[in-house]
Amino acid sequence: MKLIGTAFLWILGVFLIARAAVEPFVIDLGDPATYRLDWGGPHLAGVLAVHMGPGIIAAALMTRAVVRRFSGRRPRDAAVSAAGTPARRRG
């Protein structure tokens, strides 16, 4: 069930990112009539915040999840020194 929920969230995130990427090309930034009745309107800043904001947040969270997943893949071996050579035991 956790896998289904995670897959759904990733699909939703990809959708929000795609929507954020397409939004500036869908509306005419110079003509307020094209975005006046959209969510966040009648101002351009509000429309872009409402339509692109969730995509930007989703991209940041997805990037963070990928970085956290792959940053801990190679645990540091206690028998290898900082120089990359095997540590010698004394005694």
C-alpha positions as a printed Julia matrix, in Angstrom:
91×3 Matrix{Float64}:
   0.0    0.0     0.0
   2.93   2.32    0.74
   4.31   1.67   -2.76
   1.0    2.68   -4.33
   0.9    5.89   -2.31
   4.48   6.74   -3.2
   3.85   6.07   -6.89
   0.75   8.28   -6.8
   2.69  11.14   -5.2
   5.47  10.88   -7.79
   2.93  10.93  -10.62
   1.23  13.96   -9.06
   4.61  15.66   -8.69
   5.51  15.06  -12.32
   2.13  16.46  -13.36
   2.63  19.61  -11.26
   6.13  20.12  -12.67
   4.86  19.72  -16.24
   2.02  22.15  -15.55
   4.48  24.69  -14.14
   6.73  24.34  -17.18
   3.88  24.79  -19.66
   2.01  27.64  -17.96
   4.09  30.58  -19.28
   3.58  29.3   -22.84
  -0.17  28.77  -22.49
  -1.03  32.32  -21.48
  -0.04  35.51  -23.24
   2.05  37.33  -20.65
   1.45  40.67  -22.36
  -2.35  40.37  -22.55
  -4.13  40.4   -19.16
  -7.35  39.19  -20.79
  -5.8   35.71  -21.24
  -5.24  35.16  -17.51
  -7.62  37.59  -15.8
 -10.22  34.93  -14.93
  -7.71  32.2   -14.01
  -7.01  31.2   -10.41
  -4.79  33.8    -8.83
  -5.96  36.49  -11.26
  -6.4   39.22  -12.23
  -2.67  39.89  -11.68
   0.07  38.0   -13.51
   2.09  37.39  -10.33
  -0.88  35.7    -8.66
  -1.62  33.51  -11.68
   2.0   32.38  -11.95
   2.23  31.76   -8.19
  -0.9   29.6    -8.17
  -0.1   27.66  -11.34
   3.68  27.35  -11.02
   4.2   27.38   -7.24
   3.09  23.79   -6.58
   5.32  22.56   -9.42
   8.34  24.35   -8.0
   7.65  22.92   -4.54
   7.15  19.43   -6.0
  10.45  19.67   -7.91
  12.29  20.71   -4.76
  10.78  17.89   -2.68
  11.41  15.28   -5.38
  15.01  16.42   -5.78
  15.48  16.24   -2.03
  14.06  12.71   -1.93
  16.36  11.51   -4.72
  19.44  13.11   -3.15
  18.65  11.64    0.26
  18.07   8.21   -1.23
  21.33   8.05   -3.13
  23.59   9.97   -0.74
  23.57   7.16    1.82
  24.23   4.33   -0.62
  27.95   3.92    0.07
  28.56   3.74    3.8
  32.08   4.49    4.86
  34.0    1.35    5.76
  35.7    1.53    9.14
  38.67  -0.45    7.86
  39.51   2.1     5.16
  41.35   5.26    6.11
  40.57   8.73    4.74
  43.32   8.29    2.12
  41.56   5.23    0.72
  44.14   2.72    1.87
  43.4   -0.04    4.35
  44.11   0.97    7.92
  46.85  -0.96    9.68
  46.26  -2.46   13.06
  48.82  -1.96   15.74
  49.71  -4.66   18.09
